[in-house]
């Protein structure tokens, strides 16, 4: 059995994404590490060191969480502007938050006479913290800038690779369809015209690159157009069993992923049988995933074989890798049911009803 593993993709943005819990937890962890480092760098020991750690943790966590909330709001509401202005805005937000939190800390300490901060006025304390925050913010945002540039380059490279893969699948797809037409014309010329109409629909679908992800119902319609062509060519030899419930039809799938799997099942499975053969197309939802199985009977060893290059399968594996990351899998292998041996191609994709998948550049790993 072959298994194509995929790698994780991540969202890119110049403004850090602090609107989600994982990012907030990471920020809290980093702030706590800073508090520990600053405590160890000081002269306090024993209970005094623990008290200093507690105060630093409280102070830095407030700065971190307030900055995260402010940047989250900026990310959501800031209109598209030049990158330099985005950088300056983020830096200003961090410095302003530090200024406000520092004044708040000094005010609380002086009002309740806690004695943890100097009483020679707020400005030396606030000024020192603002300068430190400004320097750290410049370094942090510079790192995020470099990461943003690298991710944009990776995304552009992945986009180009995806379009190349999509262009590569089209000739493979249409070539096999035209072969089916050539085989049909000498035997059933009266239905060739109907088949040409279906082929025109296939051309239109395969050349449409406006959307990478389409609802499963549209992909099933593509498969049915192809199956009508093959049913005309193979006649009663080809039987199709559809098990696609209504609740999965709106799930998004990459264009031309199920159809090549069905095509392989027909060409390398049913068409090589001496008798009739059943091809199963089964879709279901399992938790957060959409499972699509294409099952075809395995022909006898002595049946005529069709040469294959594996282009379609490799192409599908690479495209779902570019779109979904390690959440998607393509698994191929032989199995058996009550009717005998069969070959199953299983597509496992995240169950989503929108087409906002991110793309990253991965490497196919085969087991």
C-alpha positions as CSV (number, residue, x, y, z in Angstrom):
1,X,0.0,0.0,0.0
2,X,1.2,3.5,-0.8
3,X,0.7,6.4,1.5
4,X,1.4,10.0,0.6
5,X,2.1,12.1,3.7
6,X,1.9,15.8,3.5
7,X,3.4,18.7,5.5
8,X,1.7,21.5,7.5
9,X,0.9,24.8,6.0
10,X,0.7,28.0,7.9
11,X,-1.0,31.4,7.5
12,X,1.2,34.3,6.6
13,X,0.7,37.9,7.6
14,X,3.0,40.8,8.5
15,X,0.8,41.5,11.5
16,X,1.2,38.7,14.1
17,X,-1.9,36.5,14.6
18,X,-2.8,36.9,18.3
19,X,-6.5,36.3,17.9
20,X,-6.3,32.6,18.7
21,X,-5.6,30.7,21.8
22,X,-2.4,28.9,20.6
23,X,-0.7,32.2,19.8
24,X,-1.7,33.6,23.1
25,X,-0.3,30.6,25.0
26,X,2.9,30.9,23.1
27,X,3.1,34.6,23.9
28,X,2.4,33.9,27.6
29,X,5.2,31.3,27.7
30,X,7.7,33.7,26.1
31,X,6.8,36.4,28.6
32,X,7.2,34.1,31.5
33,X,10.7,33.1,30.2
34,X,11.6,36.7,30.0
35,X,10.5,37.2,33.7
36,X,12.6,34.2,34.7
37,X,15.7,35.6,32.8
38,X,15.3,39.1,34.3
39,X,14.9,37.6,37.8
40,X,18.0,35.5,37.5
41,X,19.9,38.5,36.1
42,X,19.1,40.5,39.3
43,X,20.7,40.4,42.7
44,X,17.7,39.1,44.7
45,X,17.7,35.7,46.3
46,X,15.4,33.5,48.3
47,X,11.9,34.9,49.0
48,X,12.9,38.3,47.5
49,X,13.7,36.5,44.2
50,X,10.4,34.7,44.2
51,X,8.5,38.0,44.9
52,X,10.4,39.7,42.1
53,X,9.6,36.8,39.7
54,X,5.9,37.1,40.7
55,X,5.8,40.9,40.1
56,X,7.7,40.6,36.8
57,X,5.5,37.9,35.6
58,X,2.4,39.9,36.4
59,X,3.8,43.0,34.8
60,X,5.1,41.3,31.6
61,X,2.0,39.2,31.2
62,X,-0.2,42.3,31.3
63,X,2.0,43.9,28.6
64,X,1.9,40.8,26.5
65,X,-1.8,40.2,26.6
66,X,-2.7,43.8,26.1
67,X,-0.3,44.1,23.2
68,X,-1.8,40.9,21.7
69,X,-5.4,42.3,22.1
70,X,-4.4,45.6,20.5
71,X,-2.6,43.9,17.6
72,X,-5.5,41.5,17.1
73,X,-7.8,44.6,16.7
74,X,-5.3,46.2,14.3
75,X,-5.1,43.1,12.2
76,X,-8.9,42.9,12.0
77,X,-9.7,46.5,11.2
78,X,-6.6,48.0,9.6
79,X,-7.2,48.7,5.9
80,X,-4.6,47.6,3.2
81,X,-1.6,50.0,3.4
82,X,2.1,49.9,2.7
83,X,4.2,47.4,4.6
84,X,6.3,50.2,6.2
85,X,3.2,51.8,7.7
86,X,2.0,48.4,9.0
87,X,5.4,48.0,10.6
88,X,5.3,51.4,12.2
89,X,1.7,50.9,13.4
90,X,2.5,47.6,15.1
91,X,5.6,49.1,16.8
92,X,3.6,52.1,18.0
93,X,0.9,49.8,19.4
94,X,3.4,47.8,21.4
95,X,5.2,51.0,22.7
96,X,1.8,52.6,23.6
97,X,0.6,49.6,25.5
98,X,3.9,49.4,27.5
99,X,3.5,53.1,28.3
100,X,-0.1,52.7,29.6
101,X,0.7,49.5,31.5
102,X,3.8,51.1,33.1
103,X,1.8,54.2,34.2
104,X,-0.9,51.9,35.6
105,X,1.7,49.8,37.5
106,X,3.3,52.9,39.0
107,X,-0.1,54.4,39.9
108,X,-1.2,51.2,41.7
109,X,2.1,51.0,43.6
110,X,1.9,54.6,44.7
111,X,-1.7,54.6,45.6
112,X,-1.5,51.6,47.8
113,X,2.0,52.4,49.0
114,X,3.2,48.9,48.1
115,X,6.8,50.1,47.9
116,X,7.9,47.9,45.0
117,X,8.6,50.8,42.6
118,X,10.7,54.0,43.1
119,X,8.8,57.0,44.5
120,X,10.8,59.6,42.5
121,X,8.0,60.0,40.0
122,X,6.7,57.8,37.2
123,X,8.8,59.1,34.4
124,X,12.1,57.3,35.0
125,X,10.3,54.0,35.5
126,X,8.0,54.5,32.5
127,X,10.8,55.9,30.2
128,X,13.1,52.9,30.9
129,X,10.3,50.4,30.2
130,X,9.2,52.2,27.0
131,X,12.8,52.3,25.7
132,X,13.2,48.5,26.4
133,X,9.9,47.8,24.7
134,X,10.7,49.9,21.7
135,X,14.0,48.0,21.1
136,X,12.5,44.6,21.7
137,X,9.6,45.5,19.4
138,X,11.9,46.5,16.6
139,X,13.8,43.2,16.8
140,X,10.6,41.2,17.0
141,X,8.8,43.0,14.1
142,X,12.0,42.7,12.0
143,X,12.0,39.0,12.6
144,X,8.3,38.8,11.6
145,X,9.0,40.9,8.5
146,X,11.8,38.5,7.4
147,X,9.5,35.6,8.0
148,X,6.7,37.3,6.1
149,X,9.0,37.8,3.1
150,X,10.2,34.2,3.2
151,X,6.6,32.9,3.4
152,X,5.4,35.1,0.6
153,X,8.2,33.7,-1.6
154,X,7.3,30.2,-0.5
155,X,3.7,30.8,-1.3
156,X,4.5,32.2,-4.8
157,X,6.7,29.2,-5.5
158,X,3.9,26.8,-4.3
159,X,1.3,28.6,-6.4
160,X,3.5,28.2,-9.5
161,X,4.0,24.5,-8.7
162,X,0.3,24.0,-8.2
163,X,-0.6,25.6,-11.5
164,X,2.1,23.4,-13.2
165,X,0.6,20.3,-11.6
166,X,-2.9,21.3,-12.6
167,X,-1.7,21.9,-16.2
168,X,-0.1,18.5,-16.2
169,X,-3.2,16.6,-15.2
170,X,-5.3,18.1,-18.1
171,X,-3.6,16.4,-21.0
172,X,-3.6,13.1,-19.1
173,X,-7.3,13.5,-18.4
174,X,-8.3,14.6,-21.9
175,X,-6.1,12.1,-23.7
176,X,-7.8,9.2,-22.1
177,X,-11.2,10.7,-22.8
178,X,-10.4,11.1,-26.5
179,X,-9.1,7.5,-26.6
180,X,-12.5,6.4,-25.4
181,X,-14.2,8.4,-28.2
182,X,-11.9,6.9,-30.8
183,X,-12.8,3.4,-29.7
184,X,-16.6,4.2,-29.8
185,X,-16.9,5.8,-33.2
186,X,-16.3,2.6,-35.3
187,X,-18.8,0.6,-33.2
188,X,-21.5,3.1,-32.3
189,X,-21.4,6.1,-34.5
190,X,-25.0,7.0,-33.8
191,X,-24.2,7.8,-30.2
192,X,-20.8,9.5,-30.9
193,X,-22.4,12.9,-31.2
194,X,-23.8,12.6,-27.7
195,X,-20.4,11.6,-26.5
196,X,-18.8,14.6,-28.1
197,X,-21.1,16.9,-26.1
198,X,-20.0,15.2,-22.9
199,X,-16.4,15.6,-24.1
200,X,-17.0,19.3,-24.6
201,X,-18.2,19.6,-21.0
202,X,-15.0,17.7,-19.9
203,X,-12.9,20.2,-21.8
204,X,-14.7,23.1,-20.2
205,X,-14.2,21.7,-16.7
206,X,-10.6,20.7,-17.1
207,X,-9.6,24.1,-18.5
208,X,-11.4,26.0,-15.8
209,X,-8.8,27.2,-13.3
210,X,-10.8,29.9,-11.5
211,X,-11.2,27.8,-8.4
212,X,-8.9,25.2,-6.9
213,X,-11.5,23.9,-4.5
214,X,-15.1,23.1,-5.6
215,X,-18.0,21.4,-3.8
216,X,-18.0,17.7,-3.9
217,X,-21.3,17.8,-5.8
218,X,-19.5,19.5,-8.7
219,X,-16.7,17.0,-8.7
220,X,-19.3,14.2,-8.7
221,X,-20.9,15.8,-11.7
222,X,-17.5,15.8,-13.5
223,X,-17.2,12.1,-12.6
224,X,-20.7,11.3,-13.9
225,X,-19.9,13.0,-17.2
226,X,-16.8,10.8,-17.6
227,X,-18.8,7.8,-16.5
228,X,-21.4,8.4,-19.2
229,X,-18.6,8.3,-21.8
230,X,-17.2,5.0,-20.4
231,X,-20.7,3.5,-20.0
232,X,-21.3,4.1,-23.7
233,X,-18.0,2.5,-24.6
234,X,-18.2,-0.4,-22.3
235,X,-21.9,-1.0,-22.3
236,X,-23.4,-3.3,-19.7
237,X,-19.9,-4.4,-18.6
238,X,-19.6,-1.3,-16.3
239,X,-21.8,-1.0,-13.3
240,X,-21.5,2.0,-10.9
241,X,-22.6,2.1,-7.3
242,X,-22.9,5.6,-5.8
243,X,-22.9,6.0,-2.0
244,X,-22.7,9.8,-1.6
245,X,-25.0,11.1,1.0
246,X,-26.5,14.6,0.8
247,X,-24.6,15.8,4.0
248,X,-21.2,15.6,2.3
249,X,-22.0,17.2,-1.1
250,X,-21.1,20.7,0.0
251,X,-17.7,19.7,1.3
252,X,-14.8,21.3,-0.7
253,X,-12.4,19.1,-2.6
254,X,-9.6,20.1,-5.1
255,X,-10.8,20.1,-8.7
256,X,-10.1,16.9,-10.6
257,X,-9.1,14.7,-7.7
258,X,-12.0,12.1,-7.5
259,X,-12.3,11.9,-11.3
260,X,-8.8,10.5,-12.0
261,X,-9.3,7.9,-9.2
262,X,-12.5,6.7,-10.9
263,X,-10.7,6.8,-14.3
264,X,-7.9,4.6,-13.0
265,X,-10.6,2.2,-11.5
266,X,-12.2,1.9,-14.9
267,X,-9.1,1.6,-17.1
268,X,-7.1,-0.7,-14.8
269,X,-9.9,-2.6,-13.2
270,X,-13.3,-2.9,-14.8
271,X,-12.2,-2.7,-18.4
272,X,-9.8,-5.6,-18.0
273,X,-12.5,-7.9,-16.7
274,X,-14.0,-10.6,-18.9
275,X,-17.4,-10.2,-17.2
276,X,-19.3,-7.3,-15.7
277,X,-17.6,-5.3,-13.0
278,X,-18.9,-3.0,-10.2
279,X,-17.1,0.3,-9.4
280,X,-18.0,1.8,-6.1
281,X,-17.8,5.5,-5.3
282,X,-18.3,6.0,-1.5
283,X,-18.2,9.3,0.4
284,X,-18.8,9.9,4.1
285,X,-17.9,12.2,6.9
286,X,-15.7,10.9,9.8
287,X,-15.5,13.6,12.4
288,X,-13.5,16.5,10.9
289,X,-12.6,14.7,7.7
290,X,-14.2,13.8,4.4
291,X,-13.5,10.3,3.2
292,X,-13.9,9.4,-0.5
293,X,-13.3,5.8,-1.5
294,X,-13.1,4.6,-5.1
295,X,-13.2,0.8,-5.2
296,X,-12.8,-1.4,-8.3
297,X,-12.4,-5.2,-8.7
298,X,-9.0,-6.6,-9.3
299,X,-8.8,-8.4,-12.7
300,X,-7.2,-11.8,-13.1
301,X,-3.5,-12.0,-13.6
302,X,-3.8,-13.3,-17.1
303,X,-6.1,-10.4,-18.3
304,X,-4.7,-7.9,-20.7
305,X,-2.8,-5.1,-18.9
306,X,-2.9,-1.4,-19.6
307,X,0.4,0.4,-19.2
308,X,0.3,3.2,-16.6
309,X,2.8,5.8,-15.4
310,X,1.2,6.8,-12.1
311,X,1.0,10.4,-13.3
312,X,-2.5,11.0,-12.1
313,X,-2.0,9.5,-8.6
314,X,1.3,11.3,-8.0
315,X,-0.3,14.5,-9.2
316,X,-3.3,14.2,-6.8
317,X,-1.0,13.5,-3.9
318,X,1.2,16.5,-4.6
319,X,-1.8,18.9,-5.1
320,X,-3.5,17.9,-1.8
321,X,-0.2,18.3,-0.1
322,X,0.1,21.8,-1.4
323,X,-3.4,22.7,-0.2
324,X,-4.0,20.9,3.1
325,X,-0.7,20.0,4.7
326,X,-0.5,17.0,6.9
327,X,-4.2,16.9,7.4
328,X,-4.8,15.2,4.0
329,X,-3.8,11.7,2.8
330,X,-4.1,9.6,-0.3
331,X,-3.9,5.9,0.5
332,X,-3.9,3.2,-2.2
333,X,-4.0,-0.5,-1.6
334,X,-5.6,-3.9,-2.2
335,X,-8.3,-5.3,0.0
336,X,-11.1,-7.9,0.0
337,X,-14.8,-7.9,0.6
338,X,-17.5,-10.5,0.4
339,X,-17.4,-10.4,-3.4
340,X,-13.7,-10.9,-3.8
341,X,-10.5,-8.9,-4.0
342,X,-10.7,-5.2,-4.8
343,X,-8.4,-2.2,-5.1
344,X,-9.3,0.9,-3.0
345,X,-8.1,4.5,-3.5
346,X,-9.0,6.5,-0.4
347,X,-8.9,10.3,-0.3
348,X,-8.9,11.7,3.2
349,X,-9.4,15.5,3.3
350,X,-10.4,18.0,6.0
351,X,-14.1,18.6,5.9
352,X,-14.6,22.2,5.1
353,X,-17.3,24.1,3.3
354,X,-15.3,27.1,2.1
355,X,-12.3,27.4,-0.3
356,X,-9.8,29.3,1.9
357,X,-7.1,26.7,2.1
358,X,-3.6,27.9,2.5
359,X,-0.8,26.6,0.4
360,X,2.8,25.7,1.2
361,X,5.6,23.9,-0.6
362,X,5.9,20.3,0.6
363,X,7.8,17.2,-0.3
364,X,6.0,13.9,-1.1
365,X,7.0,11.1,1.3
366,X,6.0,7.6,0.3
367,X,5.7,4.6,2.6
